[in-house]
Amino acid sequence: MSILAKSAFGNLHGSSHALASVHRHDIHDRADLAAVLVVATDDDAAAELASIGLTVPTGAGPMVAQDGLQAIWLSPRSWVIQCAPEAEMALVARINAAFDDRRITASLFGDHLAWIEISGADPQALLRRGGFVSLDAGGIAPGSAKRTLVAEVNVILCHIEPGRLLAGVERSRARYFVDWLKQAAKEPSPAF
């Protein structure tokens, strides 16, 4: 029997797949991304992770890229680290081996989150139709991430570069979120 890992949209892990192109926006299933959830029991975790060669953000906002990994701050004691699917298990093993007292733990998170890329004409404006995206007037700065609620779905938003966002969405809500994106992209922009 052959078991092939598939994304929330039925695509094989390891590559990006187009989901929709709607009114100046492209939506892709980023099945080429996995993730590791790292949780700590104390506030010195960022320094302790640095001692094993992992750099993580020490506050909300900027993401930290290093050696093919992208670390995203969730709270003072937790991070999501994006990686390639084939690197996910090794990263979990590396962190858990270094902290066998469990003061810092890592777990596979790739099956929990679907990564959805939204690109095109101002994807932040599109997302604002479903909720409050940022306290900053300029939105989420390139190279930064934020946890927020969009269309009543908890989302980790990563601003990769101008015109390109990545949304980490709970796997069970991924299809609903993409359907919402497609509908929101069809609707005329609201006048404020």
C-alpha positions as a Markdown table, in Angstrom:
| # | Residue | x | y | z |
|---|---|---|---|---|
| 1 | Met | 0.0 | 0.0 | 0.0 |
| 2 | Ser | 1.3 | 3.5 | -0.8 |
| 3 | Ile | 0.3 | 6.4 | 1.4 |
| 4 | Leu | 0.8 | 9.8 | -0.1 |
| 5 | Ala | 0.4 | 12.9 | 2.1 |
| 6 | Lys | -2.2 | 15.3 | 0.7 |
| 7 | Ser | -3.1 | 18.9 | 1.5 |
| 8 | Ala | -6.6 | 20.0 | 2.7 |
| 9 | Phe | -7.4 | 20.5 | -1.0 |
| 10 | Gly | -6.3 | 17.0 | -2.1 |
| 11 | Asn | -3.0 | 18.1 | -3.6 |
| 12 | Leu | 0.2 | 16.1 | -3.0 |
| 13 | His | 2.6 | 17.7 | -0.5 |
| 14 | Gly | 5.8 | 19.1 | -2.0 |
| 15 | Ser | 4.5 | 21.7 | -4.5 |
| 16 | Ser | 2.3 | 24.7 | -4.9 |
| 17 | His | -1.1 | 24.3 | -6.7 |
| 18 | Ala | -3.4 | 27.0 | -8.2 |
| 19 | Leu | -6.8 | 27.0 | -6.6 |
| 20 | Ala | -8.4 | 30.1 | -8.2 |
| 21 | Ser | -7.9 | 33.3 | -10.1 |
| 22 | Val | -10.6 | 35.8 | -9.3 |
| 23 | His | -10.8 | 39.5 | -10.1 |
| 24 | Arg | -7.1 | 40.4 | -10.0 |
| 25 | His | -6.2 | 37.8 | -7.2 |
| 26 | Asp | -4.6 | 34.4 | -7.5 |
| 27 | Ile | -5.1 | 31.9 | -4.7 |
| 28 | His | -2.7 | 28.9 | -4.3 |
| 29 | Asp | -2.5 | 25.9 | -2.1 |
| 30 | Arg | 1.1 | 25.9 | -0.8 |
| 31 | Ala | 1.4 | 22.2 | -0.1 |
| 32 | Asp | 5.2 | 22.8 | -0.4 |
| 33 | Leu | 5.1 | 24.2 | 3.1 |
| 34 | Ala | 4.9 | 22.4 | 6.4 |
| 35 | Ala | 5.2 | 23.7 | 9.9 |
| 36 | Val | 6.5 | 22.9 | 13.4 |
| 37 | Leu | 4.8 | 24.3 | 16.5 |
| 38 | Val | 7.3 | 25.2 | 19.3 |
| 39 | Val | 6.1 | 25.9 | 22.8 |
| 40 | Ala | 8.1 | 26.8 | 25.9 |
| 41 | Thr | 7.5 | 27.0 | 29.6 |
| 42 | Asp | 9.7 | 30.1 | 30.3 |
| 43 | Asp | 10.4 | 33.5 | 28.8 |
| 44 | Asp | 14.1 | 32.6 | 28.0 |
| 45 | Ala | 13.1 | 30.2 | 25.2 |
| 46 | Ala | 14.3 | 32.4 | 22.3 |
| 47 | Ala | 17.8 | 32.5 | 23.8 |
| 48 | Glu | 17.7 | 28.7 | 24.5 |
| 49 | Leu | 16.7 | 28.0 | 20.9 |
| 50 | Ala | 19.5 | 30.2 | 19.7 |
| 51 | Ser | 21.9 | 28.0 | 21.6 |
| 52 | Ile | 21.0 | 25.1 | 19.2 |
| 53 | Gly | 21.2 | 27.4 | 16.2 |
| 54 | Leu | 17.5 | 28.4 | 15.8 |
| 55 | Thr | 16.7 | 32.0 | 15.7 |
| 56 | Val | 13.1 | 33.0 | 16.5 |
| 57 | Pro | 11.4 | 36.4 | 16.8 |
| 58 | Thr | 11.3 | 37.8 | 20.3 |
| 59 | Gly | 8.1 | 39.8 | 19.7 |
| 60 | Ala | 5.1 | 40.3 | 17.4 |
| 61 | Gly | 5.6 | 41.4 | 13.9 |
| 62 | Pro | 8.8 | 40.6 | 12.0 |
| 63 | Met | 9.4 | 37.0 | 10.9 |
| 64 | Val | 12.9 | 35.5 | 11.0 |
| 65 | Ala | 14.2 | 33.6 | 8.0 |
| 66 | Gln | 17.2 | 31.2 | 8.5 |
| 67 | Asp | 18.5 | 28.2 | 6.6 |
| 68 | Gly | 15.2 | 27.5 | 4.7 |
| 69 | Leu | 13.1 | 28.1 | 7.8 |
| 70 | Gln | 10.7 | 30.9 | 8.6 |
| 71 | Ala | 9.9 | 31.5 | 12.3 |
| 72 | Ile | 6.7 | 33.3 | 13.2 |
| 73 | Trp | 6.0 | 34.6 | 16.7 |
| 74 | Leu | 2.7 | 33.5 | 18.2 |
| 75 | Ser | 3.2 | 34.5 | 21.8 |
| 76 | Pro | 6.2 | 35.1 | 24.1 |
| 77 | Arg | 6.5 | 31.4 | 24.5 |
| 78 | Ser | 5.3 | 29.9 | 21.2 |
| 79 | Trp | 6.3 | 30.0 | 17.5 |
| 80 | Val | 5.3 | 28.4 | 14.2 |
| 81 | Ile | 8.4 | 27.5 | 12.1 |
| 82 | Gln | 7.6 | 27.0 | 8.4 |
| 83 | Cys | 9.8 | 24.5 | 6.7 |
| 84 | Ala | 9.7 | 22.1 | 3.7 |
| 85 | Pro | 7.6 | 19.0 | 4.4 |
| 86 | Glu | 10.7 | 16.7 | 4.2 |
| 87 | Ala | 12.4 | 18.8 | 7.0 |
| 88 | Glu | 9.5 | 18.8 | 9.4 |
| 89 | Met | 10.2 | 15.6 | 11.3 |
| 90 | Ala | 13.9 | 16.3 | 11.6 |
| 91 | Leu | 13.3 | 19.7 | 13.0 |
| 92 | Val | 10.9 | 18.3 | 15.6 |
| 93 | Ala | 13.5 | 15.7 | 16.6 |
| 94 | Arg | 16.3 | 18.2 | 16.8 |
| 95 | Ile | 14.4 | 20.5 | 19.2 |
| 96 | Asn | 13.0 | 17.7 | 21.4 |
| 97 | Ala | 16.4 | 16.1 | 21.6 |
| 98 | Ala | 18.0 | 19.3 | 22.7 |
| 99 | Phe | 15.4 | 19.9 | 25.4 |
| 100 | Asp | 14.6 | 16.5 | 26.7 |
| 101 | Asp | 13.4 | 18.1 | 30.0 |
| 102 | Arg | 10.5 | 19.4 | 27.9 |
| 103 | Arg | 10.9 | 23.0 | 28.9 |
| 104 | Ile | 10.8 | 23.6 | 25.1 |
| 105 | Thr | 8.8 | 21.2 | 23.0 |
| 106 | Ala | 8.2 | 20.9 | 19.3 |
| 107 | Ser | 5.4 | 19.1 | 17.5 |
| 108 | Leu | 4.4 | 18.4 | 13.9 |
| 109 | Phe | 2.1 | 21.1 | 12.7 |
| 110 | Gly | 2.1 | 20.7 | 9.0 |
| 111 | Asp | -1.1 | 18.6 | 9.0 |
| 112 | His | -2.9 | 21.1 | 11.2 |
| 113 | Leu | -2.4 | 24.1 | 8.9 |
| 114 | Ala | -3.2 | 24.7 | 5.3 |
| 115 | Trp | -0.9 | 27.4 | 3.8 |
| 116 | Ile | -2.8 | 29.5 | 1.3 |
| 117 | Glu | -1.1 | 32.1 | -0.8 |
| 118 | Ile | -3.0 | 35.2 | -1.9 |
| 119 | Ser | -1.4 | 37.4 | -4.5 |
| 120 | Gly | -2.5 | 40.2 | -6.7 |
| 121 | Ala | -3.9 | 43.7 | -6.3 |
| 122 | Asp | -3.7 | 44.5 | -2.6 |
| 123 | Pro | -4.6 | 41.2 | -0.9 |
| 124 | Gln | -4.8 | 43.0 | 2.5 |
| 125 | Ala | -7.7 | 45.0 | 1.2 |
| 126 | Leu | -9.4 | 41.8 | 0.2 |
| 127 | Leu | -8.9 | 40.3 | 3.6 |
| 128 | Arg | -10.2 | 43.4 | 5.4 |
| 129 | Arg | -13.6 | 42.6 | 4.0 |
| 130 | Gly | -13.7 | 39.7 | 6.4 |
| 131 | Gly | -12.3 | 41.3 | 9.5 |
| 132 | Phe | -9.9 | 43.5 | 11.2 |
| 133 | Val | -6.5 | 42.8 | 9.7 |
| 134 | Ser | -4.2 | 45.2 | 11.5 |
| 135 | Leu | -4.0 | 48.1 | 14.0 |
| 136 | Asp | -1.5 | 49.8 | 11.7 |
| 137 | Ala | -2.9 | 52.1 | 9.1 |
| 138 | Gly | -0.5 | 50.6 | 6.5 |
| 139 | Gly | -1.5 | 47.0 | 7.4 |
| 140 | Ile | 1.0 | 44.2 | 7.9 |
| 141 | Ala | 4.5 | 45.3 | 6.8 |
| 142 | Pro | 6.4 | 43.0 | 4.3 |
| 143 | Gly | 8.4 | 40.4 | 6.2 |
| 144 | Ser | 5.9 | 40.5 | 9.1 |
| 145 | Ala | 3.2 | 38.2 | 10.4 |
| 146 | Lys | 0.1 | 38.5 | 12.5 |
| 147 | Arg | -2.5 | 36.2 | 14.0 |
| 148 | Thr | -6.0 | 37.6 | 13.4 |
| 149 | Leu | -9.5 | 36.7 | 12.6 |
| 150 | Val | -10.7 | 36.8 | 9.0 |
| 151 | Ala | -14.2 | 35.7 | 7.9 |
| 152 | Glu | -14.6 | 34.2 | 11.4 |
| 153 | Val | -11.5 | 32.0 | 10.9 |
| 154 | Asn | -8.3 | 32.2 | 13.0 |
| 155 | Val | -5.5 | 32.9 | 10.5 |
| 156 | Ile | -1.8 | 33.4 | 10.7 |
| 157 | Leu | -1.1 | 36.1 | 8.0 |
| 158 | Cys | 2.4 | 36.4 | 6.6 |
| 159 | His | 3.2 | 39.4 | 4.4 |
| 160 | Ile | 5.8 | 37.9 | 2.1 |
| 161 | Glu | 6.3 | 40.9 | -0.2 |
| 162 | Pro | 4.1 | 43.6 | -1.6 |
| 163 | Gly | 1.1 | 42.0 | -3.4 |
| 164 | Arg | 1.7 | 38.6 | -1.8 |
| 165 | Leu | 0.4 | 37.2 | 1.5 |
| 166 | Leu | 0.5 | 33.7 | 3.0 |
| 167 | Ala | -2.4 | 32.6 | 5.3 |
| 168 | Gly | -2.0 | 29.7 | 7.7 |
| 169 | Val | -5.5 | 28.3 | 8.2 |
| 170 | Glu | -6.7 | 25.4 | 10.3 |
| 171 | Arg | -7.0 | 22.5 | 7.9 |
| 172 | Ser | -10.7 | 21.9 | 8.7 |
| 173 | Arg | -11.5 | 25.6 | 7.8 |
| 174 | Ala | -9.3 | 25.8 | 4.7 |
| 175 | Arg | -12.0 | 25.1 | 2.1 |
| 176 | Tyr | -14.4 | 27.5 | 3.7 |
| 177 | Phe | -11.7 | 30.2 | 3.8 |
| 178 | Val | -10.8 | 29.8 | 0.1 |
| 179 | Asp | -14.6 | 29.8 | -0.8 |
| 180 | Trp | -14.9 | 33.0 | 1.2 |
| 181 | Leu | -11.8 | 34.5 | -0.6 |
| 182 | Lys | -13.3 | 33.7 | -4.0 |
| 183 | Gln | -16.6 | 35.3 | -3.1 |
| 184 | Ala | -15.0 | 38.4 | -1.5 |
| 185 | Ala | -12.8 | 38.9 | -4.6 |
| 186 | Lys | -15.9 | 39.0 | -6.8 |
| 187 | Glu | -17.7 | 41.6 | -4.7 |
| 188 | Pro | -17.2 | 45.3 | -5.5 |
| 189 | Ser | -15.0 | 47.2 | -3.1 |
| 190 | Pro | -17.0 | 48.8 | -0.2 |
| 191 | Ala | -17.0 | 52.6 | -0.1 |
| 192 | Phe | -15.8 | 53.9 | 3.2 |
